[in-house]
């Protein structure tokens, strides 16, 4: 399933089950009351006391009070405080730019909105969280922040709420079936126990339950860890073992135990109940961040005492013991670990065996995964590859941090960065990519062979954002480094970057010349060199060179522009790469637009948007929606054109794209904006522009495609898409589609319909464009699914 593009959904991104909670009525009421009058509320308490569960429960209950959403930012897997702003922005669907900080972009995004941001697990990033919260609250009066942390943030506007343990039965009271429901700790234990054994506690075990709950001080996580052991132990065996651990920890003085020590004892007790092999796996799994799959666990954790073939059974045992969590992501199972258990295992790993060996295997696994993603990116598997990167990004960040911490591993880190090129561009993650590249470059020597690729990739990202001043010195250094290199790969890259720069500056003749030479190298010598000198080259072949060559030729009114655009599109279609097909269709539209074919250009712009939608191609959508606005204005639909201009401007701002950095595009934009202002008047223009700018990406795409607004459950997005596609085909095109579905070739279609063969070819081309398809087979499948009448039995 393709990843969903960023959206400012009113409900936010809270988990589906977060409203469920045992007890906590008083605490929930207190927190609701405080949030009504407090802009920063921090829930504190020891690990495992239930801060996250309580915070999410209250946040879910208060959704209606925040019209622009309640947004959860999970920080447990984030280790680098320098990426905090990016993580928060990413959680809210905001995409930053290199010339502005992620925090500035985030502030701009939420300004004027009624929003609640939940920062979960702040303690290991306490200073960074404090700075972010203070800046956010100062700049945006409407925003409120609910934080969970083992310590306060220390911000002046902060109100602290200490989350207590669950309520316990008194020591001098008798617990019975009649009064057990009064006590939250008992209720939680009984609920979990009866999930394991529905007949649990039907006799005289209530006293034992009360004793156990008091032993762990009513801490929810400790209660759950104890309950899961009922699969292998009796209630009284659990109590005996837990008392042994608590006594060893505190020297026998039970009443002096701080709650975090009590919880640690419960975790240690659970650890000791595991077999040596299970303990070893528990420890090694802590190198993962944000979850892992079975292949990753087998590759990273096997060896040195753990056989690969026993990993699955050991993992199942840890799931049974509630140490590892389990869920399905599409067709593949995915696993995780509560942060407290992960931290405990990490401490044991550091003491028990060389952590560096496991970290090295983790790095190597994600390097190989990045290689596979690169190999499949320019193929029909692109959508799945993108989803894989999104899912594994926390682990890629851990791997990059490990690689770039030691100069001897910098080349490995650089390979991961360059092989994730498609993700950085499609997700709008330019500033994060450049952050990692900066770290890599700083650890390199000037003579390091990998330095060229790092600088070239930095320059490419700067050019894509229109940052000419940043790109120029990077390209100059690349040119100097390339002079002493053999094989031609570096010179071809310099030609590409120089041509790309010339395109931005409006020197189209120079751009066509340099990009043409780059295309020639990649199409000929480049194929053989990709495994050697060009191994780290993010271009991976001639497509990007051909794409920008077509764009430069089109804006330069070069007579070869149409041929270059067709060549670009064919390169993408032959590969089956959906994002690049979207780009190829768009550049085809630009060429037709500049050739004066307004209607055809508009068709192509809409097709580009539609093709890029499933992969979440935000970068392409920004340019295609802008171009569609021009074509829409040319057709006299001024209100719609102005809204599209506003939507495109909003997307560019979120992605950090500089329109003035692309001279020809900026000139076209300014011309049509001035035309619309004149025709509509300033007031009407401003109103329509602002309405367009208020659309999120999903809404902007739907508006550009002229899809009717639909509630989420009204037939689904796919049904809406199909209805729209059917409506877009003309009667003649539907007739041609019917013949294509019957297997009729173009020449015979022309004969049957008494039209010229070239006209038949044109109809088929229009159908492919409108439906976002690349083959006749797709047209046939679509026709039988959506148009053909049902067969009679």
URPE-V419733 format. One record per residue. RES is the residue in one letter. OMEGA is omega in degrees with one decimal (* if undefined). Layout:
BEGIN
RES OMEGA
RES OMEGA
END
This chain:
BEGIN
X -177.3
X 179.1
X -179.4
X 177.8
X -176.9
X -177.5
X 175.6
X 179.9
X -174.8
X -174.4
X -179.0
X -172.3
X -178.8
X 177.1
X -174.1
X -173.2
X -170.8
X 178.4
X -178.1
X 179.6
X 176.6
X 177.9
X 175.1
X -178.9
X -176.9
X 180.0
X 179.7
X 178.8
X 178.9
X -176.5
X 176.5
X -179.9
X -179.3
X -179.3
X 178.9
X -176.3
X -175.1
X -178.7
X 176.0
X 179.1
X -179.6
X 174.9
X -178.7
X -179.3
X -178.9
X 176.9
X 177.1
X -177.2
X 175.8
X -179.4
X -177.6
X -178.1
X -179.8
X -179.8
X 179.9
X 177.7
X 180.0
X -179.7
X 179.2
X -179.6
X -175.9
X -177.4
X -174.9
X -179.4
X -176.9
X -172.0
X -179.3
X 168.5
X 173.1
X -169.0
X -179.8
X 175.1
X -178.3
X -171.7
X -174.8
X -176.5
X -179.5
X -177.0
X -175.8
X -178.5
X -180.0
X 178.6
X -177.0
X -178.4
X 179.6
X -178.6
X 179.8
X 179.3
X -179.3
X -180.0
X -179.9
X 179.8
X -179.6
X -177.3
X -168.3
X -179.4
X -175.3
X -175.7
X 174.4
X 179.2
X 176.4
X -179.3
X 178.0
X 179.1
X 178.4
X 179.4
X 179.1
X -177.7
X -173.6
X -177.9
X 178.8
X -175.9
X 176.0
X -171.2
X 171.2
X 178.2
X 179.3
X 176.9
X -173.3
X 179.4
X -176.1
X -164.4
X -177.6
X 178.3
X -165.4
X -178.5
X -179.9
X 178.6
X 179.0
X 179.6
X -178.9
X -177.9
X -178.0
X 179.4
X -177.7
X -178.3
X 179.7
X -173.2
X -172.9
X -176.1
X -174.6
X -174.5
X 171.3
X -177.5
X 172.7
X -176.7
X 169.7
X -174.7
X 175.4
X 173.9
X -178.0
X 178.6
X 178.8
X 179.0
X -173.0
X -177.5
X -171.1
X 169.9
X -177.4
X 173.3
X -179.5
X -179.5
X -178.8
X 171.3
X 176.6
X -177.3
X -174.5
X 173.3
X 179.5
X -177.7
X -177.3
X -179.4
X 180.0
X -179.8
X 179.8
X 177.2
X -176.7
X -175.9
X -176.5
X -177.6
X 179.5
X -170.1
X -172.6
X -178.5
X 179.3
X 179.6
X 179.7
X -178.5
X -179.4
X 179.4
X 180.0
X -179.1
X -177.9
X 170.0
X 178.7
X -178.8
X -177.2
X -179.0
X -175.5
X 172.3
X 174.6
X 179.5
X -174.8
X -175.4
X -175.9
X 177.9
X 177.5
X 178.3
X 179.2
X -179.4
X -180.0
X -178.5
X 177.1
X 179.0
X -178.1
X 174.1
X 177.6
X 179.6
X -172.6
X -177.5
X 178.9
X 177.9
X -179.2
X 177.5
X 178.8
X -176.2
X -175.8
X 179.9
X 175.4
X 176.2
X -176.2
X -176.3
X 172.9
X 179.1
X -175.9
X 173.2
X 178.4
X -179.2
X -179.7
X -177.8
X 179.8
X 177.8
X 177.4
X -178.9
X -179.5
X 178.7
X 179.6
X -177.4
X -169.0
X -178.8
X 174.8
X -177.6
X -173.1
X -174.1
X -178.3
X -173.1
X 171.0
X -173.4
X -179.2
X 175.3
X 177.3
X -179.8
X 179.0
X 178.1
X 179.1
X 178.4
X 178.8
X 178.8
X 176.9
X 179.0
X -177.9
X 177.1
X 178.3
X 174.3
X 178.2
X 179.6
X 177.4
X 177.0
X -179.8
X 179.1
X 176.9
X -178.5
X -174.4
X 179.4
X -177.7
X 177.1
X 179.5
X 178.2
X 177.5
X 177.0
X -177.7
X 175.0
X -175.0
X 179.5
X 179.9
X 179.7
X -178.6
X -177.8
X -173.5
X -169.9
X -179.2
X -177.0
X 177.9
X 176.0
X 177.3
X 179.0
X -178.4
X -175.5
X 179.8
X -176.5
X -176.4
X -179.6
X 177.3
X 178.0
X 177.6
X 179.1
X 178.9
X 174.5
X 178.7
X -179.4
X 179.8
X 173.8
X 179.4
X 175.6
X -174.2
X 175.5
X 179.9
X 174.4
X -173.2
X -177.1
X -172.1
X 176.7
X 179.1
X -172.5
X 178.1
X -177.7
X 174.9
X -173.2
X -179.7
X 179.1
X 177.5
X -180.0
X 179.7
X 179.0
X 179.3
X 176.8
X 179.6
X 178.9
X -178.7
X -179.3
X -168.5
X -179.0
X -176.4
X -179.4
X -175.0
X 179.3
X 179.9
X 177.6
X 179.3
X 178.0
X 176.6
X 179.1
X -177.8
X 179.3
X -177.0
X 169.5
X 179.9
X 177.3
X 177.3
X 177.4
X -179.7
X 178.8
X 177.6
X -177.2
X -176.7
X -173.2
X -177.2
X -177.5
X 175.6
X -179.7
X -172.6
X -178.0
X 178.2
X 179.1
X 178.9
X 178.8
X 178.8
X 179.2
X 178.7
X -178.1
X -172.9
X -174.7
X 176.3
X 178.2
X 175.2
X 179.6
X 176.5
X -180.0
X 179.5
X 179.4
X 178.7
X -177.9
X -173.5
X 176.1
X -176.9
X -178.9
X -179.0
X -179.5
X -175.4
X -178.2
X 177.7
X 177.8
X 179.7
X 178.1
X 178.5
X -178.7
X -175.8
X -179.1
X 174.3
X -176.9
X -177.4
X 179.6
X -178.1
X -177.2
X -174.6
X -178.1
X -175.1
X -177.2
X -176.3
X -174.5
X 177.1
X 178.3
X -178.3
X 173.7
X 179.2
X 178.2
X 176.3
X 178.4
X -179.9
X -177.2
X -178.9
X -178.7
X -178.4
X 170.1
X -178.7
X -179.1
X -178.3
X -178.5
X -177.6
X -175.9
X -179.1
X -177.7
X 178.6
X -179.7
X -179.3
X 179.8
X 175.2
X -179.1
X -179.8
X 179.3
X 178.1
X 178.3
X -179.5
X 177.5
X 178.4
X -177.8
X -173.6
X -178.6
X 177.9
X -174.1
X -172.5
X -179.4
X 177.6
X 178.7
X 178.6
X 178.5
X 176.4
X -179.7
X 178.9
X -179.2
X -175.7
X -176.4
X -177.1
X -177.6
X 176.6
X 174.8
X 173.6
X -177.6
X -179.5
X 178.3
X 178.3
X 177.9
X 177.8
X 176.7
X 179.8
X -178.4
X 180.0
X 176.9
X 177.1
X 177.3
X 178.7
X 177.4
X 179.3
X -177.1
X 179.1
X 176.8
X -168.9
X 178.5
X 179.1
X -179.8
X -179.5
X -179.5
X -176.4
X 178.6
X 177.3
X 177.4
X 178.8
X 178.0
X -178.2
X -179.0
X -177.1
X -179.9
X -176.3
X -176.7
X -174.0
X -177.8
X 179.3
X -175.0
X -176.0
X -179.7
X -176.9
X -172.9
X -176.5
X -173.8
X -178.1
X -175.9
X -177.8
X -175.9
X 175.8
X 179.9
X -169.9
X -169.3
X -176.3
X 177.8
X 179.9
X 179.2
X -178.3
X 173.9
X 178.7
X -179.7
X 179.2
X 179.7
X -179.4
X -179.8
X 178.2
X -179.2
X 177.0
X -178.0
X 178.9
X -172.9
X -178.4
X 179.4
X 178.7
X -179.3
X 178.5
X 178.5
X 179.0
X -177.5
X 179.9
X 178.2
X -179.8
X -177.7
X 177.2
X 179.6
X -178.5
X -178.2
X -169.6
X 179.8
X 179.5
X 173.8
X 176.9
X 179.0
X -179.8
X 178.0
X 179.4
X -179.1
X 172.4
X 177.8
X 177.6
X -179.8
X 179.5
X 178.2
X -178.7
X 175.6
X 176.5
X 179.6
X -171.6
X -176.5
X 178.8
X 179.0
X 179.6
X 176.5
X -177.5
X 178.8
X 178.4
X 178.6
X 178.4
X 179.0
X -177.6
X -178.6
X -177.9
X -175.1
X -175.3
X -179.6
X 179.4
X -172.9
X -175.0
X -177.3
X 179.8
X -179.4
X -179.2
X -178.2
X -176.7
X 178.6
X 175.4
X -179.1
X 178.9
X 177.6
X 178.6
X -178.1
X 178.9
X 176.8
X 179.6
X 177.2
X 176.0
X 179.5
X -166.9
X -178.9
X 179.9
X -179.6
X -178.6
X 176.6
X 178.3
X 175.5
X 178.9
X 179.1
X 179.6
X 179.4
X 179.5
X 179.8
X 178.3
X -179.1
X -179.6
X -179.4
X -179.8
X -179.6
X -177.5
X 178.5
X 177.1
X 179.0
X 179.8
X -166.4
X -176.0
X -179.5
X 178.5
X 179.6
X 179.8
X 178.7
X -176.9
X 179.5
X -177.7
X 175.9
X 178.6
X 178.9
X -178.8
X 177.9
X -179.5
X -175.9
X -175.4
X -170.6
X -172.7
X -175.2
X -180.0
X 179.4
X -177.3
X 179.9
X -179.4
X -180.0
X -179.9
X 177.6
X 176.9
X -179.5
X 179.5
X 179.0
X 170.9
X -173.5
X 179.3
X -179.4
X 179.1
X 178.7
X 179.5
X 179.3
X 179.3
X -179.7
X 178.6
X 176.1
X 178.1
X 176.9
X -176.7
X 171.7
X -175.9
X -174.6
X -176.3
X 174.3
X 176.3
X -178.3
X -177.5
X 178.8
X 178.3
X -179.7
X -178.1
X 179.6
X 179.9
X -179.4
X -179.3
X -177.6
X -175.4
X -179.1
X 176.4
X 177.4
X 179.1
X 180.0
X 175.8
X 178.0
X 177.4
X 179.6
X 177.8
X -179.3
X 176.2
X -179.9
X 178.5
X 177.9
X -178.5
X -179.8
X -173.2
X -177.0
X 179.6
X 175.2
X 179.6
X -178.7
X -178.2
X -175.7
X -179.8
X 176.4
X -180.0
X 177.0
X 179.6
X 177.0
X 177.0
X 177.4
X 179.3
X 177.5
X 179.2
X 179.1
X 179.0
X 179.3
X 178.4
X -178.4
X -176.3
X -177.4
X -179.8
X -178.1
X 179.6
X -177.7
X 177.4
X 178.5
X 178.1
X 177.9
X -179.1
X -179.5
X 179.8
X -176.7
X -178.3
X 179.7
X -166.7
X -172.5
X -173.9
X 178.5
X 179.3
X -179.6
X 177.2
X 179.6
X *
END
